[in-house]
Amino acid sequence: MADDITLLLQEIERGDRQAAGRLLPLVYEELRRLAARKMAREASEQTLQPTALVHEAFLRLVGERDLAQWDGREHFFMAAAEAMRRILIESARRRKAAKRGGEMARCEIRDEDIPVEVNDADQLIALDEALTRLAEVDADLARLVQLRYFTGLTIEETARVLKTSPRTTKRHWAYARAWLRREIEGNG
């Protein structure tokens, strides 16, 4: 199946519009599982549903792309993680603008299996801003956070995508969480 996905991604890159229709059934369940995992941790004020998140992310990935190229299945799912992150951030910003007129508020940070416990739009935006700063310092750590937090991949799944050992991934995950926590507390 991974080879099928890679072949379809190559067909899409060559401009075959019908390849996207054949790709969706192959990746849908995995994308849906990742979105559901992520949405389970979202605040109750989140109105976006996992199915809508998957569809929006998929459309962004294959619908109106600027000839981006994927180096196979892992790269596609990293792009999906980024697309889901952007969609959730955009949604949070819209809710925040409507609810509070765009003002920032201090976040409550909890030490759990995610870098921060995101309970509202303010916290999600603060996380996104900290993650953007982390990407400037260490792009690999930022990708790890995107995969773990925004798609809900396990340590083992993340290690496979990033082509690192689970032990290294776990160590980097702990460091990234601490780094984000410090950034958010210092800027909240």
SEFITI-675254 format. One line per field, with one value per residue: residue number from 1; residue in one letter; x, y, z of N, C-alpha, C, O, CB in turn. Coordinates in steps of 0.1 Angstrom, whole numbers, plus 5000, padded with zeros to 4 digits. Glycine has a CB too. Example, Ala and Ser with C-alpha at 12.3 -4.5 7.8 and 13.67 -1.06 7.14 Angstrom:
<nodes>
resi = c(1, 2)
resn = c(A, S)
n.u = c(5132, 5128)
n.v = c(4943, 4978)
n.w = c(5078, 5071)
ca.u = c(5123, 5137)
ca.v = c(4955, 4989)
ca.w = c(5078, 5071)
c.u = c(5132, 5129)
c.v = c(4967, 5000)
c.w = c(5078, 5079)
o.u = c(5142, 5134)
o.v = c(4967, 5011)
o.w = c(5085, 5080)
cb.u = c(5113, 5141)
cb.v = c(4955, 4994)
cb.w = c(5090, 5057)
</nodes>
This chain:
<nodes>
resi = c(1, 2, 3, 4, 5, 6, 7, 8, 9, 10, 11, 12, 13, 14, 15, 16, 17, 18, 19, 20, 21, 22, 23, 24, 25, 26, 27, 28, 29, 30, 31, 32, 33, 34, 35, 36, 37, 38, 39, 40, 41, 42, 43, 44, 45, 46, 47, 48, 49, 50, 51, 52, 53, 54, 55, 56, 57, 58, 59, 60, 61, 62, 63, 64, 65, 66, 67, 68, 69, 70, 71, 72, 73, 74, 75, 76, 77, 78, 79, 80, 81, 82, 83, 84, 85, 86, 87, 88, 89, 90, 91, 92, 93, 94, 95, 96, 97, 98, 99, 100, 101, 102, 103, 104, 105, 106, 107, 108, 109, 110, 111, 112, 113, 114, 115, 116, 117, 118, 119, 120, 121, 122, 123, 124, 125, 126, 127, 128, 129, 130, 131, 132, 133, 134, 135, 136, 137, 138, 139, 140, 141, 142, 143, 144, 145, 146, 147, 148, 149, 150, 151, 152, 153, 154, 155, 156, 157, 158, 159, 160, 161, 162, 163, 164, 165, 166, 167, 168, 169, 170, 171, 172, 173, 174, 175, 176, 177, 178, 179, 180, 181, 182, 183, 184, 185, 186, 187, 188)
resn = c(M, A, D, D, I, T, L, L, L, Q, E, I, E, R, G, D, R, Q, A, A, G, R, L, L, P, L, V, Y, E, E, L, R, R, L, A, A, R, K, M, A, R, E, A, S, E, Q, T, L, Q, P, T, A, L, V, H, E, A, F, L, R, L, V, G, E, R, D, L, A, Q, W, D, G, R, E, H, F, F, M, A, A, A, E, A, M, R, R, I, L, I, E, S, A, R, R, R, K, A, A, K, R, G, G, E, M, A, R, C, E, I, R, D, E, D, I, P, V, E, V, N, D, A, D, Q, L, I, A, L, D, E, A, L, T, R, L, A, E, V, D, A, D, L, A, R, L, V, Q, L, R, Y, F, T, G, L, T, I, E, E, T, A, R, V, L, K, T, S, P, R, T, T, K, R, H, W, A, Y, A, R, A, W, L, R, R, E, I, E, G, N, G)
n.u = c(5008, 5020, 5037, 5018, 5007, 5029, 5033, 5009, 5011, 5032, 5020, 5001, 5018, 5027, 5005, 4982, 4950, 4930, 4943, 4943, 4917, 4920, 4939, 4927, 4910, 4930, 4945, 4927, 4915, 4937, 4944, 4920, 4920, 4942, 4933, 4910, 4923, 4937, 4916, 4902, 4916, 4911, 4896, 4862, 4849, 4857, 4846, 4850, 4850, 4865, 4862, 4857, 4881, 4900, 4891, 4894, 4922, 4931, 4922, 4937, 4962, 4962, 4945, 4947, 4975, 5008, 5025, 5040, 5063, 5063, 5083, 5075, 5054, 5058, 5066, 5043, 5025, 5037, 5033, 5005, 5002, 5011, 4993, 4969, 4976, 4977, 4950, 4936, 4947, 4939, 4912, 4910, 4919, 4899, 4877, 4887, 4890, 4863, 4853, 4868, 4878, 4905, 4924, 4953, 4957, 4970, 4983, 4975, 4997, 5002, 5019, 5018, 5013, 5015, 5028, 5016, 4986, 4958, 4932, 4917, 4912, 4931, 4952, 4959, 4968, 4990, 5006, 5010, 5025, 5048, 5057, 5063, 5085, 5102, 5107, 5123, 5146, 5151, 5143, 5137, 5129, 5105, 5090, 5087, 5071, 5048, 5040, 5036, 5018, 4998, 4989, 4988, 5004, 5021, 5050, 5066, 5055, 5060, 5088, 5093, 5084, 5101, 5125, 5142, 5154, 5131, 5138, 5155, 5136, 5118, 5134, 5139, 5113, 5106, 5124, 5115, 5089, 5095, 5109, 5089, 5070, 5085, 5088, 5061, 5052, 5069, 5061, 5034)
n.v = c(4988, 5013, 5017, 5020, 5044, 5062, 5060, 5071, 5097, 5106, 5105, 5125, 5147, 5149, 5159, 5145, 5146, 5127, 5110, 5119, 5113, 5085, 5083, 5092, 5072, 5054, 5068, 5079, 5066, 5065, 5092, 5101, 5088, 5100, 5127, 5123, 5115, 5138, 5157, 5147, 5158, 5184, 5215, 5218, 5239, 5237, 5236, 5223, 5192, 5159, 5146, 5168, 5181, 5163, 5163, 5190, 5193, 5173, 5184, 5207, 5196, 5182, 5194, 5222, 5226, 5240, 5228, 5212, 5188, 5154, 5133, 5106, 5085, 5091, 5118, 5129, 5125, 5141, 5166, 5165, 5167, 5193, 5207, 5202, 5214, 5241, 5245, 5241, 5262, 5284, 5282, 5285, 5311, 5325, 5320, 5332, 5359, 5365, 5361, 5375, 5398, 5397, 5400, 5389, 5364, 5351, 5317, 5286, 5261, 5227, 5197, 5172, 5145, 5160, 5190, 5213, 5218, 5224, 5244, 5264, 5289, 5309, 5296, 5277, 5294, 5306, 5283, 5278, 5300, 5297, 5273, 5281, 5298, 5278, 5263, 5280, 5278, 5250, 5231, 5203, 5195, 5210, 5198, 5173, 5179, 5188, 5164, 5147, 5162, 5176, 5157, 5135, 5112, 5083, 5078, 5058, 5057, 5084, 5083, 5065, 5080, 5102, 5089, 5082, 5068, 5053, 5059, 5082, 5099, 5100, 5113, 5138, 5147, 5151, 5172, 5192, 5197, 5208, 5231, 5244, 5249, 5266, 5288, 5296, 5302, 5323, 5342, 5346)
n.w = c(5000, 5008, 4986, 4966, 4974, 4971, 4944, 4934, 4944, 4929, 4904, 4907, 4910, 4884, 4872, 4869, 4875, 4882, 4898, 4924, 4932, 4934, 4953, 4978, 4990, 4998, 5018, 5035, 5058, 5076, 5078, 5089, 5113, 5125, 5126, 5143, 5166, 5172, 5175, 5196, 5217, 5216, 5226, 5239, 5226, 5200, 5168, 5145, 5129, 5129, 5104, 5087, 5090, 5079, 5052, 5045, 5049, 5030, 5006, 5005, 5002, 4978, 4961, 4953, 4948, 4946, 4927, 4945, 4957, 4968, 4987, 4989, 5010, 5038, 5037, 5026, 5047, 5066, 5054, 5056, 5084, 5088, 5073, 5087, 5111, 5103, 5096, 5120, 5135, 5120, 5124, 5152, 5154, 5140, 5158, 5181, 5173, 5169, 5194, 5213, 5202, 5193, 5213, 5232, 5257, 5288, 5290, 5306, 5316, 5314, 5325, 5305, 5282, 5259, 5244, 5255, 5273, 5255, 5258, 5248, 5222, 5225, 5238, 5218, 5197, 5210, 5213, 5186, 5178, 5194, 5184, 5158, 5164, 5175, 5152, 5138, 5153, 5155, 5131, 5128, 5154, 5155, 5134, 5146, 5168, 5154, 5142, 5165, 5181, 5165, 5147, 5163, 5163, 5176, 5196, 5184, 5157, 5149, 5151, 5130, 5107, 5109, 5106, 5127, 5158, 5182, 5208, 5206, 5195, 5216, 5235, 5222, 5220, 5247, 5252, 5234, 5243, 5268, 5260, 5245, 5265, 5282, 5264, 5260, 5286, 5291, 5273, 5277)
ca.u = c(5000, 5029, 5042, 5007, 5005, 5040, 5030, 4998, 5016, 5040, 5010, 4995, 5028, 5028, 4993, 4970, 4939, 4922, 4951, 4938, 4905, 4924, 4947, 4919, 4906, 4942, 4950, 4916, 4914, 4949, 4942, 4908, 4925, 4951, 4925, 4902, 4931, 4939, 4903, 4898, 4923, 4907, 4886, 4848, 4845, 4861, 4834, 4855, 4849, 4876, 4860, 4859, 4896, 4906, 4887, 4901, 4936, 4934, 4920, 4949, 4974, 4962, 4935, 4952, 4989, 5017, 5035, 5049, 5066, 5065, 5092, 5068, 5043, 5062, 5066, 5029, 5018, 5042, 5025, 4992, 5003, 5013, 4979, 4960, 4980, 4972, 4935, 4932, 4952, 4930, 4899, 4912, 4920, 4886, 4869, 4892, 4886, 4849, 4849, 4875, 4884, 4918, 4934, 4960, 4956, 4980, 4979, 4978, 5005, 5002, 5029, 5011, 5019, 5015, 5036, 5007, 4971, 4952, 4918, 4909, 4918, 4943, 4963, 4963, 4975, 5002, 5013, 5014, 5036, 5060, 5061, 5070, 5099, 5110, 5111, 5135, 5158, 5154, 5132, 5134, 5120, 5092, 5083, 5084, 5059, 5036, 5036, 5030, 5007, 4988, 4983, 4986, 5012, 5028, 5065, 5071, 5050, 5068, 5102, 5093, 5083, 5113, 5136, 5150, 5150, 5121, 5145, 5159, 5124, 5113, 5142, 5137, 5099, 5107, 5131, 5106, 5078, 5100, 5112, 5076, 5064, 5092, 5084, 5047, 5051, 5076, 5054, 5020)
ca.v = c(5000, 5024, 5019, 5026, 5058, 5069, 5060, 5080, 5110, 5109, 5108, 5138, 5157, 5150, 5166, 5136, 5150, 5116, 5102, 5123, 5105, 5072, 5084, 5095, 5059, 5048, 5075, 5084, 5060, 5069, 5107, 5102, 5083, 5111, 5138, 5120, 5116, 5152, 5164, 5143, 5166, 5198, 5221, 5216, 5250, 5234, 5232, 5215, 5178, 5152, 5144, 5180, 5184, 5155, 5167, 5203, 5190, 5166, 5194, 5216, 5189, 5177, 5201, 5234, 5227, 5248, 5218, 5207, 5174, 5146, 5122, 5093, 5084, 5098, 5132, 5133, 5126, 5153, 5177, 5165, 5173, 5208, 5213, 5201, 5224, 5254, 5246, 5243, 5275, 5294, 5281, 5291, 5326, 5330, 5319, 5342, 5372, 5368, 5361, 5385, 5410, 5396, 5402, 5377, 5361, 5342, 5303, 5277, 5251, 5214, 5188, 5160, 5139, 5169, 5201, 5221, 5214, 5235, 5244, 5274, 5294, 5316, 5286, 5271, 5304, 5307, 5271, 5279, 5311, 5291, 5263, 5289, 5301, 5265, 5259, 5289, 5273, 5236, 5226, 5189, 5194, 5215, 5187, 5162, 5184, 5187, 5150, 5142, 5170, 5180, 5145, 5125, 5100, 5078, 5079, 5048, 5062, 5096, 5079, 5059, 5091, 5110, 5081, 5082, 5057, 5057, 5064, 5095, 5106, 5103, 5123, 5150, 5151, 5157, 5185, 5201, 5200, 5218, 5243, 5251, 5253, 5278, 5299, 5300, 5309, 5336, 5352, 5347)
ca.w = c(5000, 5008, 4972, 4959, 4978, 4965, 4929, 4932, 4947, 4917, 4893, 4910, 4907, 4870, 4868, 4868, 4884, 4886, 4907, 4937, 4936, 4937, 4965, 4990, 4997, 5004, 5029, 5042, 5072, 5084, 5080, 5098, 5126, 5130, 5129, 5154, 5178, 5175, 5178, 5210, 5227, 5214, 5235, 5235, 5218, 5187, 5161, 5134, 5131, 5123, 5089, 5080, 5091, 5069, 5039, 5042, 5047, 5018, 4995, 5005, 4998, 4964, 4953, 4947, 4952, 4937, 4922, 4956, 4954, 4980, 4986, 4993, 5020, 5050, 5034, 5024, 5060, 5073, 5048, 5062, 5097, 5086, 5068, 5098, 5121, 5098, 5096, 5134, 5139, 5114, 5131, 5165, 5152, 5137, 5170, 5190, 5168, 5171, 5208, 5222, 5195, 5189, 5223, 5237, 5271, 5293, 5289, 5316, 5310, 5322, 5320, 5301, 5271, 5248, 5249, 5264, 5272, 5248, 5262, 5240, 5210, 5229, 5240, 5205, 5190, 5217, 5209, 5172, 5178, 5200, 5175, 5148, 5169, 5176, 5138, 5135, 5161, 5152, 5122, 5131, 5166, 5151, 5127, 5156, 5176, 5145, 5140, 5177, 5187, 5155, 5141, 5173, 5161, 5187, 5195, 5174, 5144, 5147, 5148, 5116, 5098, 5109, 5103, 5139, 5167, 5192, 5220, 5202, 5193, 5229, 5241, 5215, 5224, 5261, 5251, 5226, 5252, 5278, 5252, 5242, 5278, 5286, 5255, 5262, 5299, 5291, 5264, 5279)
c.u = c(5009, 5034, 5031, 5005, 5016, 5037, 5019, 5002, 5024, 5031, 5004, 5005, 5029, 5015, 4981, 4960, 4931, 4930, 4947, 4926, 4909, 4932, 4938, 4915, 4918, 4947, 4939, 4915, 4925, 4948, 4931, 4912, 4933, 4943, 4916, 4910, 4934, 4927, 4899, 4904, 4919, 4896, 4872, 4843, 4849, 4849, 4838, 4855, 4861, 4874, 4862, 4874, 4903, 4903, 4894, 4916, 4939, 4932, 4932, 4961, 4974, 4953, 4941, 4967, 4997, 5028, 5045, 5052, 5068, 5075, 5086, 5058, 5046, 5061, 5051, 5022, 5024, 5035, 5011, 4992, 5004, 4999, 4969, 4963, 4974, 4957, 4931, 4936, 4942, 4916, 4899, 4912, 4907, 4877, 4874, 4888, 4871, 4846, 4856, 4881, 4899, 4929, 4940, 4957, 4966, 4974, 4982, 4985, 5004, 5012, 5022, 5019, 5020, 5023, 5028, 4993, 4964, 4937, 4910, 4918, 4931, 4955, 4968, 4971, 4989, 5011, 5019, 5026, 5049, 5065, 5068, 5084, 5108, 5115, 5123, 5148, 5161, 5142, 5128, 5126, 5106, 5084, 5079, 5071, 5047, 5031, 5029, 5018, 4995, 4982, 4982, 4994, 5019, 5043, 5070, 5067, 5058, 5083, 5103, 5093, 5095, 5126, 5147, 5146, 5139, 5127, 5149, 5147, 5118, 5121, 5140, 5123, 5099, 5113, 5122, 5095, 5083, 5103, 5099, 5070, 5071, 5089, 5070, 5046, 5058, 5069, 5040, 5015)
c.v = c(5013, 5027, 5025, 5041, 5067, 5070, 5071, 5095, 5115, 5113, 5122, 5149, 5159, 5156, 5157, 5139, 5138, 5108, 5106, 5115, 5090, 5072, 5085, 5082, 5052, 5055, 5080, 5079, 5065, 5084, 5109, 5098, 5094, 5123, 5135, 5120, 5130, 5159, 5159, 5151, 5181, 5202, 5218, 5227, 5247, 5229, 5223, 5200, 5171, 5150, 5157, 5184, 5176, 5160, 5180, 5201, 5183, 5176, 5203, 5209, 5185, 5185, 5213, 5236, 5235, 5238, 5213, 5192, 5167, 5135, 5109, 5096, 5092, 5113, 5137, 5134, 5137, 5165, 5177, 5171, 5188, 5214, 5212, 5212, 5238, 5256, 5248, 5257, 5286, 5294, 5287, 5306, 5332, 5331, 5330, 5356, 5375, 5369, 5372, 5396, 5409, 5398, 5389, 5376, 5351, 5327, 5296, 5265, 5239, 5205, 5174, 5155, 5148, 5182, 5211, 5216, 5226, 5234, 5254, 5280, 5302, 5307, 5280, 5281, 5306, 5295, 5273, 5289, 5305, 5281, 5270, 5293, 5289, 5261, 5268, 5284, 5259, 5231, 5212, 5188, 5200, 5205, 5176, 5167, 5183, 5173, 5144, 5149, 5172, 5168, 5133, 5112, 5096, 5080, 5070, 5053, 5075, 5092, 5073, 5070, 5099, 5103, 5082, 5070, 5062, 5064, 5079, 5104, 5110, 5114, 5137, 5156, 5157, 5171, 5196, 5206, 5211, 5231, 5251, 5257, 5266, 5290, 5305, 5307, 5322, 5346, 5353, 5359)
c.w = c(5000, 4994, 4964, 4961, 4971, 4950, 4926, 4934, 4935, 4905, 4895, 4907, 4892, 4864, 4865, 4878, 4890, 4897, 4922, 4941, 4940, 4950, 4978, 4997, 5004, 5017, 5039, 5057, 5081, 5087, 5090, 5112, 5133, 5134, 5141, 5167, 5182, 5181, 5192, 5221, 5226, 5224, 5230, 5226, 5203, 5179, 5149, 5138, 5124, 5108, 5081, 5079, 5080, 5055, 5035, 5040, 5034, 5006, 4994, 5000, 4983, 4955, 4946, 4951, 4942, 4933, 4933, 4953, 4967, 4977, 4993, 5004, 5032, 5048, 5032, 5038, 5069, 5067, 5054, 5076, 5097, 5082, 5079, 5109, 5116, 5099, 5110, 5139, 5133, 5121, 5144, 5164, 5149, 5150, 5180, 5186, 5171, 5185, 5216, 5215, 5193, 5200, 5228, 5252, 5275, 5293, 5302, 5310, 5320, 5316, 5317, 5289, 5258, 5253, 5258, 5263, 5266, 5250, 5254, 5229, 5214, 5231, 5227, 5197, 5197, 5214, 5195, 5171, 5183, 5191, 5163, 5152, 5170, 5162, 5133, 5141, 5157, 5144, 5125, 5143, 5163, 5144, 5137, 5164, 5167, 5144, 5153, 5181, 5177, 5148, 5151, 5171, 5174, 5186, 5184, 5159, 5140, 5143, 5134, 5106, 5097, 5107, 5115, 5148, 5177, 5204, 5217, 5201, 5207, 5236, 5235, 5219, 5237, 5260, 5245, 5235, 5262, 5272, 5250, 5255, 5282, 5277, 5258, 5275, 5299, 5282, 5266, 5285)
o.u = c(5005, 5035, 5033, 5003, 5014, 5040, 5020, 4998, 5024, 5034, 5002, 5001, 5032, 5014, 4971, 4962, 4926, 4924, 4947, 4925, 4902, 4933, 4941, 4917, 4916, 4952, 4942, 4915, 4923, 4950, 4932, 4908, 4932, 4945, 4914, 4905, 4934, 4928, 4892, 4899, 4923, 4889, 4870, 4833, 4844, 4843, 4829, 4859, 4866, 4884, 4868, 4879, 4912, 4913, 4899, 4922, 4949, 4940, 4937, 4970, 4984, 4953, 4940, 4970, 4993, 5040, 5057, 5043, 5074, 5075, 5093, 5054, 5037, 5055, 5048, 5015, 5017, 5032, 5006, 4982, 4997, 4995, 4962, 4954, 4968, 4952, 4922, 4928, 4938, 4910, 4890, 4906, 4903, 4870, 4866, 4884, 4868, 4837, 4849, 4889, 4905, 4941, 4933, 4955, 4971, 4962, 4992, 4981, 5005, 5014, 5021, 5030, 5024, 5024, 5034, 4990, 4963, 4930, 4898, 4929, 4941, 4966, 4980, 4981, 4999, 5023, 5030, 5036, 5059, 5077, 5078, 5093, 5119, 5126, 5131, 5158, 5173, 5132, 5116, 5116, 5097, 5072, 5068, 5062, 5036, 5019, 5019, 5008, 4984, 4971, 4975, 4990, 5022, 5047, 5079, 5075, 5062, 5088, 5113, 5100, 5100, 5137, 5159, 5136, 5138, 5121, 5147, 5146, 5113, 5115, 5139, 5121, 5093, 5109, 5120, 5091, 5076, 5100, 5099, 5065, 5065, 5087, 5068, 5039, 5053, 5072, 5033, 5003)
o.v = c(5022, 5039, 5033, 5048, 5077, 5081, 5078, 5104, 5126, 5122, 5129, 5159, 5170, 5157, 5162, 5134, 5138, 5100, 5098, 5112, 5084, 5062, 5078, 5081, 5046, 5048, 5084, 5087, 5068, 5088, 5117, 5105, 5097, 5129, 5144, 5125, 5133, 5167, 5167, 5152, 5189, 5194, 5217, 5225, 5255, 5219, 5217, 5197, 5176, 5151, 5156, 5189, 5181, 5161, 5182, 5206, 5187, 5175, 5207, 5215, 5186, 5184, 5214, 5246, 5236, 5241, 5211, 5186, 5172, 5129, 5103, 5107, 5100, 5120, 5148, 5144, 5143, 5175, 5188, 5178, 5195, 5224, 5222, 5218, 5245, 5266, 5257, 5263, 5295, 5304, 5294, 5314, 5343, 5340, 5337, 5364, 5386, 5376, 5377, 5404, 5419, 5398, 5379, 5386, 5343, 5325, 5299, 5259, 5240, 5204, 5166, 5159, 5143, 5184, 5216, 5210, 5236, 5225, 5254, 5276, 5301, 5310, 5278, 5277, 5307, 5297, 5270, 5287, 5307, 5280, 5264, 5292, 5290, 5257, 5263, 5285, 5256, 5227, 5208, 5179, 5194, 5203, 5171, 5159, 5179, 5171, 5138, 5143, 5169, 5169, 5124, 5102, 5104, 5085, 5075, 5052, 5076, 5098, 5076, 5070, 5103, 5108, 5083, 5063, 5074, 5073, 5088, 5115, 5121, 5123, 5147, 5168, 5168, 5180, 5207, 5217, 5221, 5242, 5263, 5268, 5276, 5301, 5317, 5318, 5332, 5358, 5360, 5360)
o.w = c(4993, 4990, 4955, 4952, 4965, 4945, 4916, 4927, 4931, 4898, 4885, 4901, 4888, 4852, 4860, 4890, 4901, 4904, 4931, 4953, 4948, 4957, 4988, 5009, 5014, 5026, 5050, 5066, 5093, 5099, 5099, 5121, 5145, 5145, 5150, 5177, 5194, 5191, 5199, 5232, 5234, 5230, 5218, 5219, 5194, 5183, 5142, 5149, 5114, 5100, 5071, 5069, 5073, 5047, 5024, 5031, 5027, 4996, 4983, 4993, 4977, 4943, 4933, 4956, 4930, 4937, 4930, 4947, 4977, 4967, 5001, 5007, 5037, 5057, 5037, 5040, 5077, 5075, 5056, 5080, 5105, 5087, 5081, 5114, 5124, 5102, 5112, 5146, 5140, 5123, 5148, 5172, 5154, 5152, 5186, 5194, 5174, 5189, 5225, 5221, 5190, 5198, 5229, 5259, 5267, 5295, 5309, 5300, 5332, 5304, 5326, 5286, 5248, 5265, 5268, 5252, 5272, 5246, 5254, 5227, 5207, 5227, 5225, 5191, 5190, 5212, 5192, 5164, 5178, 5189, 5157, 5144, 5167, 5160, 5126, 5136, 5155, 5150, 5124, 5143, 5168, 5146, 5135, 5165, 5171, 5144, 5153, 5185, 5180, 5143, 5148, 5176, 5182, 5175, 5176, 5150, 5128, 5134, 5127, 5096, 5086, 5106, 5112, 5145, 5180, 5210, 5226, 5205, 5209, 5243, 5243, 5220, 5239, 5267, 5249, 5235, 5265, 5277, 5252, 5255, 5287, 5282, 5258, 5276, 5305, 5284, 5259, 5288)
cb.u = c(4991, 5040, 5047, 4994, 5006, 5053, 5026, 4986, 5025, 5049, 5000, 4991, 5041, 5030, 4997, 4975, 4929, 4919, 4966, 4935, 4896, 4932, 4956, 4907, 4900, 4953, 4958, 4903, 4913, 4962, 4939, 4897, 4932, 4961, 4916, 4896, 4945, 4944, 4892, 4902, 4938, 4901, 4888, 4840, 4851, 4873, 4826, 4869, 4836, 4878, 4846, 4851, 4901, 4901, 4872, 4898, 4942, 4924, 4907, 4952, 4975, 4957, 4924, 4944, 4994, 5022, 5043, 5042, 5079, 5051, 5106, 5079, 5040, 5076, 5074, 5022, 5020, 5058, 5025, 4986, 5015, 5024, 4974, 4960, 4995, 4977, 4929, 4938, 4966, 4928, 4895, 4924, 4930, 4879, 4870, 4907, 4889, 4841, 4854, 4886, 4881, 4922, 4927, 4975, 4941, 4983, 4986, 4964, 5019, 4988, 5040, 4996, 5013, 5001, 5041, 5008, 4966, 4955, 4917, 4905, 4909, 4940, 4959, 4951, 4968, 5000, 5005, 5003, 5031, 5056, 5049, 5062, 5097, 5101, 5099, 5132, 5155, 5156, 5135, 5147, 5127, 5093, 5093, 5096, 5062, 5040, 5047, 5041, 5012, 4993, 4992, 4972, 5023, 5025, 5072, 5065, 5035, 5068, 5107, 5081, 5071, 5114, 5143, 5149, 5162, 5112, 5158, 5167, 5114, 5112, 5157, 5138, 5090, 5115, 5144, 5101, 5072, 5113, 5119, 5066, 5066, 5107, 5085, 5037, 5057, 5090, 5057, 5015)
cb.v = c(5000, 5022, 5006, 5018, 5060, 5061, 5047, 5077, 5110, 5098, 5097, 5139, 5153, 5136, 5173, 5121, 5160, 5107, 5105, 5138, 5104, 5065, 5096, 5102, 5050, 5047, 5087, 5082, 5045, 5066, 5114, 5093, 5070, 5115, 5142, 5106, 5108, 5160, 5161, 5128, 5165, 5200, 5236, 5215, 5263, 5224, 5244, 5220, 5172, 5138, 5138, 5191, 5181, 5140, 5169, 5212, 5181, 5154, 5202, 5222, 5176, 5163, 5206, 5246, 5213, 5260, 5224, 5209, 5172, 5141, 5125, 5084, 5070, 5094, 5135, 5122, 5113, 5154, 5176, 5150, 5167, 5211, 5204, 5187, 5225, 5256, 5233, 5232, 5278, 5290, 5266, 5286, 5329, 5321, 5306, 5341, 5373, 5356, 5347, 5377, 5422, 5404, 5410, 5378, 5356, 5345, 5297, 5272, 5255, 5208, 5186, 5162, 5126, 5173, 5209, 5237, 5210, 5234, 5246, 5285, 5304, 5324, 5275, 5267, 5317, 5308, 5259, 5284, 5323, 5285, 5255, 5301, 5308, 5254, 5261, 5303, 5273, 5228, 5228, 5181, 5203, 5228, 5181, 5160, 5198, 5193, 5141, 5143, 5183, 5190, 5140, 5122, 5102, 5062, 5076, 5034, 5065, 5105, 5068, 5050, 5100, 5117, 5084, 5095, 5052, 5045, 5056, 5095, 5098, 5090, 5119, 5149, 5138, 5148, 5184, 5194, 5188, 5212, 5240, 5242, 5242, 5276, 5294, 5288, 5300, 5334, 5347, 5335)
cb.w = c(5012, 5017, 4966, 4962, 4993, 4968, 4924, 4941, 4959, 4913, 4892, 4925, 4913, 4864, 4855, 4868, 4878, 4874, 4905, 4937, 4924, 4926, 4965, 4986, 4987, 4994, 5024, 5035, 5071, 5077, 5067, 5093, 5125, 5120, 5117, 5152, 5175, 5163, 5168, 5212, 5225, 5200, 5237, 5248, 5223, 5187, 5156, 5130, 5127, 5130, 5087, 5087, 5105, 5071, 5038, 5054, 5059, 5016, 4997, 5019, 5006, 4964, 4961, 4952, 4953, 4944, 4911, 4970, 4945, 4984, 4993, 4998, 5024, 5055, 5021, 5016, 5068, 5071, 5033, 5062, 5104, 5076, 5056, 5105, 5122, 5084, 5090, 5143, 5135, 5099, 5132, 5172, 5141, 5126, 5177, 5191, 5153, 5164, 5213, 5229, 5203, 5178, 5235, 5234, 5274, 5308, 5277, 5324, 5308, 5322, 5330, 5298, 5268, 5243, 5237, 5260, 5286, 5232, 5276, 5250, 5203, 5243, 5250, 5197, 5190, 5232, 5210, 5163, 5186, 5214, 5170, 5143, 5183, 5182, 5128, 5139, 5176, 5165, 5108, 5132, 5177, 5143, 5116, 5166, 5181, 5131, 5136, 5188, 5191, 5146, 5129, 5175, 5150, 5189, 5209, 5176, 5144, 5159, 5158, 5115, 5101, 5122, 5090, 5146, 5175, 5196, 5224, 5189, 5185, 5238, 5240, 5200, 5224, 5270, 5243, 5214, 5260, 5284, 5239, 5235, 5289, 5285, 5241, 5261, 5309, 5285, 5250, 5287)
</nodes>
